Amino acid sequence: MRNFISSDLEDILCYIPLYLSSMLKYLLRGVLIVDGYRYEISPVECELRLFILLEGEATGKLLRYDTPTKTSNVVVLDGLVFPNGVQFSKDQSFLLYIETTNCRAMKL
């Protein structure tokens, strides 16, 4: 593999599928290393939700929405890691929520 110069950086990323290119940008914190050469990438163009998924921070919350007042000021559960699914049982006796990063479904 040849050594790339910095002006070729965008050409390099064009050969990587878009989603992998974005992941690479975040995984390396804006730095691309090719054949021992370091290239700064600015700006980082990855969607925030992908960064949250990769970071693994427990910053997610399950909020209760009050329909009459149109507010969601009650935190039912916090410290969730990339929560992205919620469902009540048919009889509404329990609630399931999904944490993608932890690869689990939890019952509440």
SEKOL-769513 format. One record per atom (N, C-alpha, C, CB): residue in one letter; x, y, z. Coordinates in steps of 0.02 Angstrom, whole numbers, plus 50000, padded with zeros to 5 digits. Glycine has a CB too. Layout:
BEGIN
aXYZ
...
This chain:
BEGIN
m500434994150000
m500005000050000
m500455006250000
m499525000050061
r500275011049959
r500675017149955
r500525021750014
r500555020749889
n500975026250028
n500855031350079
n500445036950048
n501525034050108
f499915038850082
f499475044150056
f499705050850084
f498745042750075
i499615056050044
i499725062750070
i499065065550094
i500045067450016
s499075070750134
s498465073150167
s497925075250118
s498635078950212
s498105077550058
s497595079550010
s497205073549983
s497915083349952
d497475067549993
d497135061549970
d496655058750022
d497645056249951
l496605061950080
l496205059150135
l495485057950116
l496235063850194
e495165062750083
e494465061750064
e494395056150013
e494175068250036
d494885055349969
d494875049749921
d494915043049957
d495445050349871
i495315042750010
i495375036650049
i494695034850078
i495905037350105
l494365039750108
l493725038450141
l493175036850091
l493515044450182
c493245038950028
c492745037349977
c492735029949961
c492895041349913
y493275026349973
y493295019249959
y493025015050017
y494005017149944
i492885018250072
i492595014850130
i491845016250129
i492935017150198
p491415011150139
p490695012550142
p490555018050192
p490305006150162
l490045022150178
l489905028050217
l489845026650292
l489265031250193
y489475021450310
y489385020150382
y490045018050415
y488845014750392
l490465014450380
l491105012550409
l491575018550413
l491435007050367
s491535022850363
s491935028950364
s491765033150424
s491825032950299
s491115033950438
s490895037850496
s491125034650561
s490135038650495
m491055027950565
m491275024550625
m492025025450635
m491095017050622
l492405024850580
l493125025650584
l493315032450611
l493445024450516
k492955037550587
k493105044350609
k493005045050684
k492655049450572
y492485041950711
y492375042450783
y492825037950823
y491655040950799
l492935031950798
l493365027350835
l494065030050845
l493395020650799
l494315033550795
l494985036250800
l494985043450825
l495315035950732
r494415045850849
r494365052550877
r494625057950829
r494755052950942
g494445057250764
g494625062350716
g495315061650687
g494565069050747
v495645055950698
v496315054850672
v496315048450632
v496845054450730
l496585048650572
l496645042850529
l497385041050523
l496325044050459
i497545034750535
i498245032450529
i498285027750470
i498485028950596
v498695029350420
v498795025250361
v499535024350351
v498445028450297
d499775018150351
d500485016650341
d500935020750386
d500675017950268
g500735021650448
g501145025350495
g501095032850491
g501845023450485
y500705035550444
y500605042750439
y499955044650473
y500595045050365
r499955050350506
r499375052650544
r499045058450506
r499575054950616
y498385058050497
y498005063350464
y497455065650511
y497695060750396
e497395072050520
e496865074950561
e496235075550518
e497065081950590
i495665073550546
i495035074050510
i494615079250546
i494665067150507
s494405084350509
s494005089650539
s493535092350486
s494455095250568
p492895093050501
p492565091050562
p492385083650561
p491935095250573
v492245080850620
v492015074050625
v491285074050604
v492105071050697
e491115069750556
e490455070150526
e490015064050541
e490525070850451
c490085061250599
c489695055350618
c489085057650657
c490115050450659
e488535054050650
e487935055950687
e488035054750762
e487325051950661
l487735058950802
l487815058550875
l487585051850903
l487425064150908
r487045049050876
r486805042650904
r487315037050896
r486145040750871
l487705037150841
l488215032150833
l488765033050885
l488515032450762
f488935039250899
f489445040650950
f489205038051018
f489595048150954
i488585039151035
i488315036851099
i488335029251102
i487585039351108
l488175025951047
l488195018651045
l488905016151056
l487935016150978
l489395019251024
l490085016951030
l490385018751097
l490505020050975
e490195024351125
e490485026651188
e490275022351247
e490285033851201
g489645019951247
g489415015651301
g489265019151366
g489905010351313
e489125025651363
e488975029351424
e488265027951448
e489065036851413
a488165027551513
a487515026251542
a487155032851555
a487575022151608
t486975036351502
t486665042951508
t485935042951485
t487045048051467
g485665037151466
g484985036851442
g484475036951498
g484885030551401
k483865039151482
k483325039651532
k482675037051502
k483245046951555
l482255034451545
l481575032751528
l481135037951562
l481385025351550
l480785041851522
l480365047351548
l479635045551542
l480515053951511
r479235048151588
r478505047351585
r478215053751557
r478195045551655
y477815053151505
y477505058951473
y476795059651498
y477515058251396
d476625065451523
d475955066951548
d475555070251492
d475975071551612
t475095066551463
t474725068951404
t474315075251418
t474265063551379
p473935075651473
p473545081751485
p473965088051490
p473135080951548
t474535087651525
t474945093651533
t475485094351480
t475275093651602
k475555089051440
k476065088851386
k476765090151413
k475895094051332
t476935086951468
t477605087551497
t477885080551511
t477585091751563
s478535080251514
s478865073851531
s479405075151583
s479175070551467
n479185077451641
n479655079251693
n479785073751745
n479415085351728
v479495067851736
v479595062451782
v480085057351752
v478915058951800
v480645056351785
v481135051351763
v480965044751797
v481875053651780
v480755039951757
v480575033351783
v481205029351798
v480125029551734
l481695029851754
l482315026051760
l482875029851725
l482245018851729
d483465030051755
d484025033251722
d484635028751726
d484185040251754
g485175030751695
g485775026651693
g485745021151640
g485905023651759
l485325022151589
l485265017151536
l485805018251483
l484565017551504
v486025012751453
v486545012951402
v486215012151333
v487075007451414
f486175017651295
f485865018051229
f485185014551227
f486335014951177
p484705017051266
p484035014151263
p483685016251199
p483615016151325
n483365011551165
n483025013551104
n482395009651090
n483485012751046
g482105006651141
g481465003251131
g481105002551197
g481574996351100
v480445003351195
v480035002651255
v479354999951235
v479965009551293
q479074995451276
q478424992351260
q478094990051324
q478514986551211
f477444991551331
f477054988951386
f476784982051367
f476474993751404
s476664977951418
s476334971451406
s475604972851388
s476384966851469
k475254967751362
k474564968651341
k474114971051398
k474284962151312
d474224968351458
d473814970351515
d474124976251554
d473714964451563
q474664978951529
q475014984751557
q475264983451629
q474564990851556
s475404977151644
s475654975551711
s476414976351716
s475464968351729
f476754976551660
f477484977751660
f477684981251595
f477874971151669
l478294983651597
l478574987351540
l479244984151522
l478664994951558
l479374983551457
l480024981151433
l480394986951401
l479934975251382
y481044987251412
y481454992251378
y482084988851352
y481624998251424
i482354991551299
i482934988751265
i483534993251275
i482794987751190
e484104990251291
e484744993651292
e485174990451238
e485094993351363
t485284993951183
t485644991151126
t486364989551143
t485604995851068
t486724994151174
t487434993151188
t487544987151233
t487724999351220
n487104986151282
n487164980351327
n486834974151299
n486864982051395
c486514974651241
c486194968951208
c485704965451254
c486724963951183
r485244969351283
r484774966251329
r484094969651328
r485054966351399
a483584965651345
a482914968051356
a482774967251431
a482374964251312
m482524972551462
m482414972451534
m481674973551550
m482844977851569
k481454970451603
k480754970951626
k480724975551686
k480464963951643
l480234980051685
l480154984851740
l479444984551765
l480334992051718
